[in-house]
Amino acid sequence: MFRLVCSQLCPGEEKRVGTRTVYVGHRPAADTEAYVATKFCDNRIVSSKYTVWNFIPKNLFEQFRRIANFYFLIIFLVQAIVDTPTSPVTSGLPLFFVITVTAIKQGYEDWLRHRADHEVNKSIVYVIEKSKCVKKECEKIKVGDIVEVRENETFPCDLILLSSSCSDGTCSVTTASLDGESNFKTYYAIRETATMCTYDAIEALAATIECEQPQPDLYKFVGRMNVYANQEVKAWSLGPENLLLKGATLKNTKKIYGVAVYTGMETKMALNYQGKSQKRSAVEKSINAFLIVYLCILVSKATICTTLKYVWQNNPANDEPWYNEKTRKEKESFRIIKIFTDFLSFMVLFNFIIPVSMYVTVEMQKFLGSFFISWDREMYDKEINEGALVNTSDLNEELGQVEYVFTDKTGTLTENTMEFIECCIDGHKYKDSVDGLSETDGPVYFSKATKELEELFLLALSLCHTVQIKEECETDGPRDLVKDNGVYISSSPDEIALVNGAMKFGFTYMGIENDFMKVKNQKDEIERYQLLHVLNFDPVRRRMSVLVKANTGKIFLFCKGADSSMFPRVAQDQVARVKVHVEQNALDGYRTLCVAFKEIDQENYENINKQLEEAKIALQDREEKLAKVFDDIEADMHLLGATAVEDRLQEDAAETIESLHAAGMKVWVLTGDKLETAKATCYACRLFQNTTELLELTTKNLEGHERKEDRLQELLMDYHRKLVQEAPKIKGVIKRSWTGNQDYGLIIDGSTLSLILNSNCSSSHYKNIFLQICQKCSAVLCCRMAPLQKAQIVKMVKNTKGNPITLSVGDGANDVSMILEAHVGIGIKGKEGRQAARNSDYAVPKFKHLKKLLLAHGHLYYVRIAHLVQYFFYKNLCFILPQFLYQFFCGFSQQPLYDAAYLTMYNICFTSMPILAYSLLEQHISIETLITNPKLYMRISANAMLQWGPFIYWTLLGAFEGLVFFFGTYFLFQNPTLEGNGQVFGNWSFGTTIFTILVFTVTFKLALDTRYWTWMNHLVIWGSLAFYVIFSLFWGGIIWPFLKQQRMYSVFSHILTSVLLWLGIILLIFVSLYPEILLIVLRNLKSSSQKVAKRLPSSGTSTIFMLSQTSSNHSFPWND
């Protein structure tokens, strides 16, 4: 608590992270130290949400938090308390159905979780106690227990690796169940405990582990182990490479011993149960807006009827109708209470205008529709043997509304399969060998680099990496053959390419054994170098280093990294000879890295070693302290040369970007690569065309000026004047078209972006100008981006005026922030792990699959759900408008027009299945046409089908049909010859006739809208109509003992006896659908004439005109 208060009062203070101390084997660290047992949570896993006792109240509370469910609950309570014209069953039964179905579904899913938890918690594990191996149930493991795990078993909790059956204290693990990565990873025991493989040795261990409190990040861990021996304490650094995660599986290792540090719900796997923040689609917002409109209509109808009732009853001759059975007490009650009661009664009578079942149908459509994406064979990749993955089904329709696409470059647009092309040593280019005269792109400084520099350079490539050698069967990740039965594996494909490059020139990395790295030189001699320290790569430093000691006793620092991070750290006279090659390689589209080294004397190394050890065992701010030490070490180096690695463009990446552009989307590339490399890739993938005029906002443009901010402002104003102020004002141009006829592209780097996004006042002005410039560009390239900057760009665009729908796509951990920030996040199942795929809304194997995902699936799902929403409001307006009109003919007595059974089953049974099938299967345009004609995507952009125009169209259509239903039937019933015996049909026959016309009309309306018929459509459409007829005959053919009045007895069968009435019903159905039929005929005539015009084009007809005619064949009713 004190720390929390201090952090609030003193925000400038160093942020401290809580730690815990774990006693290994529950033994005190030293004889003199008092052992105080700390209570941690047990190892039970509880992934379930409910228990037997809290399921009903908790589930009901969660469901009634939804506005629609709560609204219908209030309506039901009003019906139960107040004397309303309809039975509480009419509202209660649909609500009960929705609540029950949802509760059964959620209860079953929770029961499955309970069962899975029980299997895990009751599984048998082995714990070392008093030099013996004891069996225990998994849930009984405590923090501090020493656990034995055997091959192919999963780790029961988060363990610090003590030792393994391997002599070097390593073990192989697969974490596929955690992050989807199927390749084997190597974990390490600290040197002090690596050889403790017997129960007695483990029992004799006196140690404590100090580590951070549980954190959900799977890839970070900070801790240290204090080992007590001979009255001395030695601290060993612990990191993620020492932590075995619960849920991971031990492979190719007979057994390991580990100390439990996090158990149960504090394990990293359990902490990752928490889902991502909920994203809401534009369709949900439209539904809420339409719902408010219909609530206003409902209140207006109730108000009108209540008012007119009392106006009508002001006439003494008009009183409450006798069939309302009002008591004298009710009649003599206060007028205000009577008015309020009547208002509530009318609200109940008209409440079915709000579609209660729409929410259930929408949820089912989204859930079932997501399977079609997963099952798409064209989005399956044979190389990784995987297809598309849907992590959330809530955003299917949002895929059809994307305006901005933000994409990573490496591994997303490119293959991330690196191939070593060439290298430059001391200014000289080497391609195939280091023998003979080398090539050079610049002045020839020397005929050839010295032999010493050549060997140092190749030695750096062979040693400066984290590549491992494993059996070929152990991995399916980034790898390459090194010998007959082994492969190079690494988390970075670049490192494998560089090691292969060194092998190409005669230096072969042979692996590491007992901290000694082995390299076979050009003479086939094995050289051994002791690995002292690895200075790991991070995206801020943009480099990595190793400290090694040769057999001669010399200590070397080998470093490789991006040129921007390396050039300031080497002698400047060496930069010019290498820079010319780096720039040329970047222009050719190659990925470049610079290589440097320096020799360190023993005294200096001892100082460095001390600083590194202190930083590594720090529990607070370890990363910051390590970064500072790294920064000091990696200085004053000697530049050896640079490498060029080719990362080939993915198959169909260029065609995909062209299609996205044609669909009206703006594509931004956000990458950490250098400007020249990224620009070459953008030209290769056709993000930039030869006609594109490029505008640059880079550090290079700002150099040479005392105040960079002033130069930046000058450039921004120049570009703004050119693109915004002086741009031709063309009326009628598509909203997303570019400026005039000129195609502009913008390039910006991370440093310049930092100036623009700075939090001061002047930067806010820069930001607005920058955004206006970006909106006028067809493509934007952001290079030298840090992961956080990627997310900042997405957020900046997402929050601009109009709130455009954004999509981010990437394949690596550095893309997760922008994937989470965008409206829709797409993960590529790439070679940099599965962090991006795990955190995304959708995951696809290749970038090319984005084309079908957006242009086909996105388009269709948006059209389907938009039609579903509009249809639900339309059919409920058709349903309730006759009920409203009927009040003018019954003295506003609140007499229902429809029977309670029809009120209850209209949305649940009679009209629900056809629209669900339509929303899952409809293809108003073929998938092939959608993909080959991307311009069709623009027709549904900006939420076109759920704007107020289409909504009004559907509302007017529903009002028109409701009027036809009521007044057509009214005039039909004026005919006394409907029955041969001269009798007149009654009230319930009148209502049932209207209801029959209603059910058939709204179903036929959907049939007319259906353009892609399957057996399922036929089944649900004709089956629903048949079910209605059979139900009506059944409902009216039996005397039901539980009903007080048998008012529907023989009503439907009585209607069937009148031929004139059935002819009238058919006529009214046709009149109701006539506007729709007329629109379809006109649309088909228009389509036919355009096809003829397309087959016989005049000589002056342009290709662009022809395309526009083709796209206009596919229209919606409000476009005609």
N, C-alpha and C positions, 0 to 999 in steps of 0.2 A: 504493500500500500504506500509506504514511504517513497519507494522508487517511482511509483505511478504519479504521486503528487509532484515529485521533483521534476519528472519529465514534462508535466504540464506547465509548471511554473518556470522551468529553465529549458526551453526548447533548444537552445544552442548547445546544451550539454551532450556529451557522447551517449549515443543510444546503446543501452546495455541489454543483453539477452539473458534470460534466466537460465540457470544450469541445474543439473542434478548430479549427485554422487552415487555411484553404484559400487557396492562391495562385492568383488568377485567371489562367488561361492559362499556369500553371506559370512565371510570371515573378516575379522578386524585386520587392518593393514599392518599393524605392528603390535607387539605385546603390550606396549605402554598405552596404546590408543584405545579409548573406550569405544565400544561398538554400539551405536544407536541405530536400531532398525528403522528405516524410513518406509512408510507405507505408500506403495504405488498401487495402481489399479490392477485387477487380476487379468488373466489372459482370455477371458470370455469375449467372444466376438458377438455383437448384437447389431445385425444389419436390419432387423425388422423394425417396423414403426409401431405396431400395435401389440397389445396383450389380450388375453381372453377377457379381462375385466374392463379394459378401456376402449375396446374396439368400437362398440356402438356409439358412446358419447363423443369420442374423439373423431371418428369418421363423419358423424353427422355434423359436428362443428366445422370440420374442414369443408364439407360439401355446401353447407349453408352460408359459407363465406362468399360464395359466388353470388353475384347480384341477381341473376335470373332465378336460381333456386330459392333464394331468400324472398324474392318478389312473389313467387308462386306459393310459398309457405304462408305469407301474409294473406294472399287471396283465399287460400284454403281455410285459414283461421277465421277470416271474415265470414265465409260461407257457413262455417260450423257455429259461429256465435250469433250472427245476424240472420234474420229470416230473408234469405236471398232467393231469387227465382230458380236457381239451378242447385242441384244437389252438390254437397261437398265432394262427392265421389268424382264429379267431372273434372275438378282440379286436383283432387287428392290422388286419384289413381294414376294419371300421367306422372305426377311428381313422385309418387311412390315407386313407379316403374323406373324412372330415371335414377332416383336415389338408390334403389335396390340393385339395379344392374351395375352401377358404379361401385357400390359397396361390395358386391360379390366379386367383381373384378379385382378391386384393391385388396380384399380379404384373401383371395386365392393367391395373388402375387406375394402377399405378406406371409402366408402359410408356407410357400415355397422357400422364402427367406429363412423362416423359422427352422425348416427342415435342414436347409443347407448349414445354418449356424450350428445346429445340434450335431451334425456329422463332423464338423470341424472341431467343435469344443470337446467332443467325446473321443476324438481320435487319440491313439496311443503315441506317446513320445518317450524319449530316454533321457534321464537326468542323472548327472554324476553327483553322488552324495556319499561322503566318507569312503572314497576310493572304490565305490561300487556303482554299477549302472542300474538305475532303478526305473521301472515303468511307471508312467503317470498319465493321467488324462491331460490333454492339451490345455484345458482351461485352468489347470492347477499350477501351471508354470508361473513363477514369480520373478520379478526383476532381480538379477544377481545370480539366478540359477545358471549352472553350466550344462548346456544341452548338447547331446550327441545327435547328429543328423547323418543319415546314411544315403548312399547314392540313390537318385531318383525320388527322394523324399522332398517334400516342400518344407520350408523353414516355418516353424510354428509361431515365431515372433521375430522381432528385429534383434539380430545377434551381432556382437562384435566377434570377428573371427580370431580365435586363439591359435589353432593349429589344424593341420589336415593330414591326411594319409600321404600327401605329396611331400617329398623331402624339403622342398623350398617353402612350404607353408602356404601354398596357393591352392585355390580351388576354382573349378569352372561352374558357372551358374547361368541359367536361362531365366530371363525376367519377362517372358512373353505374356504371362497373365497380368503383369503390372503395366507394362508400357507397349506391348505388342512386338518387342524386338526379339526375334527368334535366335539370333546369333549368340554364341556362348561368350560370357564376360568373365574376366579373371579377377578374383578378389584375393587380397593379401593379408597375411597375419604379420604382426610386428616381429622383428627379428628376435626379440627376447623370448617370445612364447612359441615361435614357429616350430620348434623341435619337441614340444611337450605333447607326446602322443600316448602316454600311459596314464592310467588313472591315478597312480601315486604321484607322478610329476604334476598333474593338474591339481591334485589335492594340496600339494606343497606350495602352490602359487599364492603369493600374498600380493594383492594388487587392488587398486581402486580405479574406476573409470569416471572421469568428469566429462560431461557432455551437455549439449544444449537441450532444452526442454523439447518435447515432441513438436516437429514441424512437418507439414504435409509435402514439402518439396522432396521428390524421390531422388534428386540428383545432388543434394547438398547435405552435408553432415559435418559438424565441428565437434571435436572432442580430443581427449588425451588420456592415456593410460599411465598411471603411476605404479611402477613395479618396485617392490621393496625386497632387497636382498642384501645380506651382510650389513644391516643397519644403514644402508644407503638407499636413496630413492632416485630412480631414473624415470623421467617423463618421456613418453613416446607420443608422437602426433597421430591422431586418428582422423580419417576423412571418409568420404563416401566409398572409397575403394576397400575399406575395412568393414563396412556395415552390410550384413546379409539381411535382405528385406523379407518380411513375412510374405508368403505367396510365391516367392521365387523358388526354383527347383535346383537341387544339386545334381550336377552332371559330370561324368567322367572322373569322379573322385570318390573313393570308397567310403570315406566318412570325414566329418569335420567336428571340431569342438568349438562352441561359441558361448559367449556370455549374453544373457538376455538383458537388453537395456531399455527396450520399449515393448510393452505387452498390451494385449487386448485392443481396446479402442484408442490407445495411444500409439499404435504402430502406424507407420506411414501409409500402409495400404488402407487402414480404417479411416485415417484422416482424409484420404482422397475419396471417400464415399460421397462427400459433400459435392453437390452438382454445381455447374457453372451458373452464373446469373441468368435469370430468365430473359429471353429476348421476345419482344412482341412484334408481330408482323403488322403491316399496313392494313391488312384485311380485318384484323381484330379491332383496330381503331375505327374502321368504317362501320363494322357491325355495331359498335357502341354508339356511334353517331346516329345510325339508322334506328337503333333501339330507342334513343331519346325522342326522335321524331314520332315513332309509333306510340310511345308512351304519351306524348302530347296529343296525338290523335285520340287515344283511348280516353284521356281526361276530358278532352273537348267533347267527345260523344256523350260521355256520362254527364257532363255539365249541361249540354244542350237538352238531353232527354229529361234530366231532373227539372230544369227550368220550364220546359214545355209541359211537363206533367202538371205542375202547379198552375201554370197558365190555363191549361185545359180544365183543371178541376175547380177553377174560380167560378165556373158556371155551376149553379146549384144543381142542375140536372145531371151533371157529371160527377160521379163519386167513384170510389174504389170499385173495380169490378168484383162481382160476387165470387168469382173463382179464385181470387187472391186470399180469401178466408182471413181477412184482417179482423182481429179482435177489437172489441170496443175500447179496451185499454190502449191498444196501439193507435187507434184513431184519435183518441183524446190526449195523447202524449204531446209533449212540447213540440212546437213546429220546427224548431232548429234541429232537434233530435230526429224528427221525421225526415227533414230534408237531408241531413247527413246520412241517415240510414238508407234512404232512397239512392243517394249518390253512390254509396258503397255497393248497393245492389246492382246498379247499372255498371259499375266498374267490374263486378264479378261477371255480369252477363256478357260484357264485351272483352273480357280479359284474354280471350283466345286469339286476339289480334297479335299478341306477343307470342312468338313461336317458341314454346317451351322445349320442344325436342330438337331445335336447330343446333343447340350447343352439343348435344350428344352426337348428332349426325356429323357435325363438323369434326369433333374429336375422332370419331370412327373413320371418317374420310382421310384425315391426316395420318392416323395410325396405320390403316390398311394401305393407303397410298404409298407410304414410305417403302413398303416391300417391293413395289414395282421398280424403284430405283435400285435397290439391292439386287434384284433379280435380273437386271438388264445385262444381257450377255455381251452387248457391244461395249460395255464399260468394265469388262473383265480383262485382266492382264495375265497372260500365260507365264510371263517371266517370274512374277512373284506369287502366282497362283491365287490371286485375290481379286475381288470385284469392288464395287462401290460400297460404302458403309454410311448408314444414316444414324447419327448420334442423337439427333432430335428431329421429330416429325412436325414440330410446330411451325417450321419456316418453309415448307414445301412451296407454297405460293409466292414466297418472297423471292425465290429463284427466278421468277418471271418479271421482277420489277427492278433489277439491278441497273444502276446508272454509272457507278464507278467501280472498276476492278483494280485492286492493288495486288500486285504479284511480286513475289521474290524472284530472283534470277537463278542462282545456283541450285540445282536440284529440282527446280520448278519449271523454268523455261528450258533448262539444260539437263543433260542426262545425269550429271554428277558422277560420271564414269571418267576418271581422269587418265590422260595418256601423256607421258613425258615426251615433249617435242624437241626441245633443245635447251642449252644452258649457255650462259656467258660467264667466263672466268677472266677477271681482270681486264674486261673490255673486249674479249675475243669470244666469238660464237663457236660452240661445239655442238654438232648434231649426232654424228655416228661414232666417233672415237676421239680419244685425246692424243692420237698420234698424228704427226704431220701438221701442216699449216692450217690454222683455224680461220674461219670467216670473221668479218667484222662489219657492222653497220655504220660505224663512224670512222674517224681517223685511225690509221694503223699505228698504235703506240709501240707495239712490239710485234715481232714476227710470230710470237707465240708466248702464252703465259708460261711462267717458270714451272718446272716440274713440282716444286714444293707447293706452289699455290694450287696447282691442279689436284695434288693429293689431299691438301687441306680441304679444298672445296668438296671433293667426293667423300672424304671422311665425314665432313659435316652432314652431308645428305644421308650417310649411312648410320649416323649416331644421333642426330637431332630429330627425334620422333618418339612416338609411343607405340610403334608397331610391334605386334606379337606374332609368333609363329605357332600355328596350331595344326592339328590333324585336319585334313580336308573335310572330314565328316562332322567336325565340330562347329561349323559355322555356315550360314548362308548370307552373311552380310558382306560389306565391302572387303574384297580379298584379291589375292593374285598368287599364282604358284611361285614357290621359291625352290622347292626341290620335289622329288618324286612323291613324297607322302605328306607334304606340308604346304601351308598357305600363309601368306601375310594377311593379317587382319588388323583393322584399325577403325576407330570411329570416324576418321577423316580419310576420304578417298585421295586427297592431295598427298598425304604422307605415303600411302602405298605407291602412288605414281613416282614420287621422288626417290623412294628406296629402289624402285625398279629402274629408275634413271641411272642411279649410281651403279646398279648391277650391270647395266648396259655398257658402262665405261670400265667395268672390271672390279668394282668394289661391291661385294655381296654381304649383306647383313645376314648373320647366321643365328641370331637369337641372343637371349640373355640367360646366364646361369650364375647363381650365387652373386648377383649384383655386378657381374662382369659381362659387358656386351662384346660379342665376337664378330669380327669382320674379316672376310677373306679378301686379300688385296689382289692386285694384278698378277702377282707372282704365285698365286694360290697358297699364300702363307696366311695363317690365322693370327690376327692381331687381337689382343684382349685389352679392353678399356674398362676400368672400374667406373660404374655409374655412381657419381656422388650425389647429385641433385637433379631433379627435373623442375624447370620453371615453366609450369603449364601455360598453354595458350589461353587467352581470354579476349573477348571482343573489344575491350577498351585499349589494352596494350597493342593488340594486333600482331603479336609475335610470341614465340616460345623458344626456350633455351634449355641446354643441358650442360652440366658441369661434369667432365670426365677426367680420369687420371690415366695416363699412358704407362706402359711398362717401364719407361725411362724415368718416371717420377714427375714428368711435366703435367701440369693441370691446365686444361683448356675449357674455355666457354665457347660453345657453338650455338649460334642464334640464327633463326630464320623468321621472316615476317614481311608484312606489307612495306612497300617502298616508303610510304609516308611516315611509317613508324621507325624505319631503319636508317634512312638518310640523315636525319638529325643526330644520330648516335655514332656516326663513323666520321673519319677524316674527310673533309669536304673535297680535297684534291682527288679522292678516289671515286667520288660520286659521278663526275662527268663521264668517265669511261664506261660506267655501267648504265647510267640513266638513258643513254641513247638507245640501248638495246631494250631496256624495259619499256620505253615509250613505243618503240616499233612493235614489240610483241603484243602490247596492249591494243594497238591499232589493228593488229591481225586477229584480235579477239581471244588471245591466250590469257590465262590466269598467270600472274607473275608473283614471284617471291624473291626477296633478296636474302643473301646468306653472308654472315659475318662471323668473326671469331676474335678471341684475344687470349693470350697466355696469362695465367695468374700465378704469381709466386706463392710459396707455401705460407708465408706470414699473412699475406693478403687473404688467402683462402681461409685460414683459420678464423679471421675476423668475419669473413662472409658466412662461413659455416655457423658461427655463433649467432649471427643475426637471423639466419634462416631458421635455425632450430628454435630460437625464441619466438619467432613469428608463427612457426608451424604449430607450436603447442599452446598458443594463445587461445583462450576461449572467447574473448571479447574482441570484435573487429579484426578477426584473423585475416580476412581477405584484404582489408585496407593495409594492414601491416605488411603482409606479403607483397602487395603491389609496390609499396614504398621500397622494400628491400630489392625487389626485382629491378625497379627503376634505377637504383644505385648501381647494381651489378652490371646491367646491360648498357654500359656507357663506355665511350672511348674505344670502340671496337674497330677492327680492320675489316673493310668490305672486301669479300672474296669474289662475289659475282651475283648472278641471278638465274632463276629457272623460268622456263615457259612450259605450262601444262595446258593441254587442250581439253575443254569441257564441251562436248558436242551438244548441239541444239537437239532438244527432244523431237521425236517424230511428230509431224503435223503441228508443231508449236506455232509456226508462222501462219499457217492456214487458220488456226484457232483464233489468233489475235486479229487477223483480217476479218473473220466472221463477227467477232465481238465488236469491232469498230463499225462494221456494216449494220449491226443491230442497234447502233446508237450509243454504245457504252464507251466511256473514256477509260483507257488503260494506263495505269501508272506502274512503273517498275521501281521497286524499292530494294536496293541491294547494298551490301557492304563493300562490293568490289570497287576498284579504282575507275575513274571516269572513262578512260580510253577503252578499257576492256568492256565495261557496261555499254558504252555507246556502240561498239562494234557488234555486240550481241543484239542490241535493239535494232540495228540495221538488218542483221541476219534474220531476225524473227519478224521483220516488217512492221515493227512498232513505229519506226521512222522510215519514211519513203525518201527517194532521191529528191523529190520536190518539196520535202518538208524544210521549212526555214527554222533553224534551231536558235533558241535564245538561251544564253548561259548565265547562271548566277552561281559562280564558283569562286573558290579562294583565289584562283589564278586571275580572275577578273578584278579582284579587290586588292591584289598586291601592288605595291608601289605608291600607295596612298597613305597619308599620315593617319587619317581617320577612315577606317573601313566602313563605318556606318554611313558616312557622307557619300562614299562611292556607291554603296548599296542602294541608298535612296535615289541617287542619280540614275542608276540602271533600272530600278523599279519604275521610276517616273517615265523614263524613255520607253520601256516596254508597255507600260500602261497607256501611254499616249498612242502608241502604234497599234495596239490590239483593241483597246476599249474606246478611247476618245475619238480616234480617227477611223474606226471601223465603219464600213457602210451599213446604214440602217435599212435592212431588207425586210419588208413585210411578208408575212405568210410563210416564212422559212421555218422548217422544223426546229423545235425548241433546242435540240441537242446538236444542231449543225455548227460547223466551225466558222471562224470569222471570214466573211466574204467568200472568195474562191481560193484563198491562200491557206495552206495547211501549216500550222505552227506546232513546234515541239519545244518543251522547256527542259533544261538540265539544271539541277541544283545539287550541291553537295551538303554533307552533314554540318560542316562549319558555318556555311552561309545560312542554313536553315536555323541553326542555333541563334544567330543574330536576329532572324525574323521572328522566331518564337519566344525571344527573350521577354521577360515579364514587365519590362518598363513601358512607359506610356508611348514613346515614339515607336516602339516595336509593334504596338497594337495597330498603329497606322500602317506600318509595313505589312502586317499580316493581312489586313483587308485588301490592300493593293495587290499583294501576292496572290490572294485567292481569286481576285477578278482576272488576273492574268492567266492563272491556271485554268479557269473556266473557259477561256477562249482558245485553249490549246487542245489539240486532239490527243496528244500523248505527253506524258511527263516522265522523266527519268530522274530519280533521286539516288545518288551514289554516295558511298562512304557513310552509310546510315548505321547508327547504333540501333539495337532492337527497340529501345524506348522511343527513339525518334520515329520509327515506323508507325508505332501506335499513335504518336502525337499527330502525324500527318493524317491518318485515317480519322481520328477524332475531329481534327480541324475541318475536314471536308464534310464529315457527317453532320456537323452542327451548323453548316452554312445555311443561308436562306433557302427555304424549300425543303430542307432536310432530305437530301438525295439518299437513295438506298445504296449502301456500300457493300462490297464483297472483298474479302482478303483471302489470298491463297498463298500457301507456303508449305515447306516440307521439313523445316528444322526447328529446334528449340528457340532460336532467335526470332522466329516468326509467330510464336504463340501470342505475344502481346497484341500484335495487330489483328490476328485471327479473332481474339476475344473482343477486341474493340469494335470491329465491323458489325453491321447488321447481320451479315451471313459470313461464317468462317469456313473455308474449305482447306482441308489438310491433304497434302500429297503423301502417299505412302512411299516415302523415299528412302534414301540410304543414309540419312543423318538421324536415325532413330524414329520413334513414333510419337514424340511429344506433340507435334503439330496435329497429327491425325487424332490423337486422344483428346485434344482440347478443341477440336473443330466441331462444327455442326454437321458437316458432311466430309467424307474422305473419299478420294478417288485415286486410282493407281497412277495416272498420268495427267499432265496438263491438258492434253488433247480431249480428255473426257469432259472437260469443262464445257466444251461446245454443246454436246448433247444435253448435259445436265441443265444448262441455262436455256438454250434455244428450243429444246423439245420438252423435257420434263418441266422446267420452270414455266414455260408458256402454257402448257396444257393444264398444270395444276392450278395456275392462277385463274385461267378461264373456267375451269371446273368449279372451283370453290366460290368464285365470284357469281357464277350462275346459280350455285346452290343457295347462297345467301339471298340473292335477289328473288329467287323462286320461293323460298320460304316466306318472305314478307308478302310477296304477291299472293300466294295461295291462302295465306291467313287473312289477308284483306278481302279476297273473294269470299272467304268463309264467314266473316263476321259482318260485312256490309249489309247483306240481306237481313241479318238479325237486327241491325240498327234501323233499317227502313221499316221493318215489321212493327216497330214500336209506334210509328205514326198511324198504324191501322188497328192497334189494340189499346188505344188510350194510354200509352206509356205505362202500361201495367206491369212491365218487366216479364211479360209472358215469353218463355223461350220459343224460338222457332224450330229448333232441332231437339230431338230426343237426347237424353243424357248419355246414352250409349254411343251415339254418333259424335257428340261433343268430346267424349273421352277418347275415342279411337281414331278420330280424323287424322291427327298428327302422328299417332303411334303406329297405326296399322295400315290405314287405307292409302296414305300418300308418302310414307317415309322411305320405303324400299326402292321405288323407282328413282328418286332423286339421289339416293346413296349410290346406286349402280351407275347412274349417269356421271356422278362426280368422281367415280373411280375409273370408268372405262371410256368416257367420251373423247373422241379425237375429231374436233371440228375441221381440222386440217391434218393431213397425214404427217407423220414424223419426218419422212424424207423431204417433204416440201418445207417444213419448218427449218430443217437443218440447211438445206440448199438455198433457201431464201431468207437470210437473217433479218431483212428489213421488216418482216412480219412481226418481229419482236417489238418494234417501236409502236405498233398499233395498240398494244396493251400496256405500254409504259405509263408511268405516272398514275398508276391505279385507275386506268381508263374505264374499266367496267364497273367500278364502285364509286364513281363520281356522282354528283347530284343529278346530272343529266340522265344517265341510265336509271338511277333510282326513281326519278320522277316518271320516266317512261314506264317502268314496271308498276309503279303505284297507280298511274292513270289506267294502265291496262287492267289491273286488278279491280279498280273502281268501275270501269266500263263493263267488265264481265259480271261483277256483282250486281250492277243495275240490270243487265240483261237477264240474269238468273231470276231476280225478284219480280221485276215488272213483266217479263215474258211469261213467267208462271202465273202471275196475278191475272193477266188478261186471258191466259189459257183457261184458268179456272172460272172465268166469267161465262164460259160456254156450257150451257146446261146439258149438252148432249154427250159430255165426256163419258157418262155411264148410260148404258142402254135403257136402264129402268128409270132414268130421270132423276135419280138421287144425286145429291151434291157431295163432293169430297169434303172431308173435314179438315181441321187445323193441322193435325199431324200428317195427313196426306199431303197437304200443301208444303209443309216443311220438308218432308221426306223427298218430295219431287224436286225441290230446290237443291237439296243435299245430293241427290242422285246426279243432277245436271252438273253440280259443282265437282264431284269426284271424277266424273268422266271427263269434264272439260280440262281440269288442271292436269290430269294424267295424259290426255291427248295432246295438250300443250307441250308437255315434256317430250312426248313421242315425236312431235313436229320439230322440236329443237334438236333431237338426236340425229347426228349424221354418221355415227359409227355404231352399227348394230351388231351385237353379239347375242349368243343364246341367252346370256344372263339378262340383257335388256329385255328381250322378249318375255322371259320367264317372269320377271318382277313387274313389268308393265301390265301385261295381260293377266298375270296371276293376281295382281292387286285388285283389278276390276272384277275378276271372277270371285275373289274372296269377299269383296263388298257385297255382291249380289247374293252369294251363298249365306253370308252372315245375316243379311237383312231378312232373308227368308226364314232362317233359323230363329233369329231374335223375335220375329213377329209371328212365328208359327207355333209357339209354345206359351202356355200360361205359366208365368214364373211365380212361384209361391212367395218369394221374398219381396216382390214388388207390391206396393200399396195399390197402384193403379195399373191396369193392363192396357195402357193407352196405345201401344204399338201393335197390339194383337191384330193380325191379318191385314195390317196397313199396307205393307209392301206387296203382298200377294193380291190385295185388292187393286193396287195400282197396275199390276201386270195384266189385269183383266180388261183394261181400257186401251184399245188400239190407238185411238185418237190421242190419248195422253202420251203414249210412247212415240208417236209421230211428232208430237209437239216437243217432246224432250230432245229428239234427234235434231229437229229444226233449231231449237234454242242453243244446242251445243255447237251447231254449225255457225249460227249467227255470232256466238261468243268468240269462236276461233277465226271468223272471217278476216279480221285485220291481219292475223298471223299468216293465214293462208295466202292473202294478197301480197304480203311482203315476201314470202317465199317464192311466189310465182314471178314477181318483178325481179327478185335477186337472180333467179335462174335464167330469166330472159337476158338480163344484163350480162351475166357470166357467159351465156352462149354467144352473144354478139361480140364480146371481147375475145372469145376463142377464135371466132371467124376472122376478126381483125388481126389477130396474132398470126393466123395461118396465111393471110393475104396482106402483108404489110406494104405500105406505099414506099416509094424509093426515098422519100424524105423522112421516114420514121426513124427516130433515133433509138439506140439501144436502151438509153435511160428511160425513155417513154414506154418502151415495151416492158421493162421491168416493173415500172409503176403500175401498168395495166394488169400485169400478172398478180402483183401483190394485192390489188384492189378486188380481186375475185373473192377474197375471204373477208366478209364483212359481218358486222353485227347489226341488229335491228335498228339501233339508233343512228347508224351511219347511212341508212338508205333514205 
